[in-house]
């Protein structure tokens, strides 16, 4: 690997980690935010939803900003804007203003993560090996670090304001410094000074199939985060602490799977990895639902995390390749559907559980994630106009 590519790779890794730290910092203080607002849980739920909606709304416009500014600049702006929005939260008592700032923070996060994924795809292409899973592994590790620091700050009596004003400026400045080291992949400029518009249409059958795979994967992830612990507590009889440990198990194996996933992708190829991921996740959910014994939920949760670990980063890589000179637009499309499914699927599962049963609802998710394995072949066989033939060869490795 050339020194310039290695330097770029390290810079992107650090920025992914700092993004995770920022998210983890906020997540760790949600209980404090609830006490600060002193509002009904229904209101708290709507307030928290604003952050996801902010990301969902800004993602379609993020690709245009990347073509206008570059991924490097958008990464700097997104990190700074998110930190600034979070820093205001400790002084707000109105749910409306709180929700507005979370909407802004979510929009900044959407732009930040899009810039990370787009530039990460460029770095992976230059490196010649699968590094996108490691990027997302650093993000997950950053979330753990940020939430861990938050837990320590909360347990030692430090308020949300002190915590945020210590951590967030450091994360934002460090992100800007490391992003400034990125190679600047800007949209080409024509002789008359105008920026060249991408020639590849984003909404193609190939991109939409990839988006559906992301929908299946993020539905599985959202189900694990919102319903796994609740299911094993209510249906398997585990106490609250032991039930919560199942999601911890899922998170640890998911992070581990992403950190080592690049090596697996390089050896088996993306097609094989996606097929294995779908089958493994389906089997993991089946273990949680149907295998008796106190150990089974933890085994299932561990395999669930491993199964989904590399699906999102792998599909992001493929979308970037399929997008040709509009990789930002392609990644934005699949990311938007991914965010949407992560937001919408858990409430729908709740409605289905209320009408039938939670086991039946999770069983539907078990069947759904099998679609990752089924659709992997068609997704990699389709070729978008403008994607390079060499890319298609690499995808089938």
Secondary structure, DSSP 8 states (H G I E B T S, - for coil): --HHHHHHHHHHHHHHHHHHHHHHHHHTTHHHHHHHHT--HHHHHHHHHHHHHHHHHHHHHHHHHHHHH-HHHHHHHHHHHHHHHHHHHTT---HHHHHHHHHHHHHHHHHHHHHHHHHHHHHHHHHTS--HHHHHHHHHHHHHHHHHHHHHHHHTT--HHHHHHHHHHHHHHHHHHHHTTS------B-TTS-B----S-S--HHHHHHHHHHHHHHHHHHHIIIIIHHHHHHTS---HHHHHHHHHHHHHHHHHHHHHHHHHHHHH-HHHHHHHHHHHHHHHHHHHHH--STTHHHHHHHHHHHHHTTHHHHHHHHHHHHTGGGHHHHHHHHHHHHHHHHHHHHHHHHHHHHHS-HHHHHHHHHHHHHHHHHHHHHHHH---TT--HHHHHHHT-
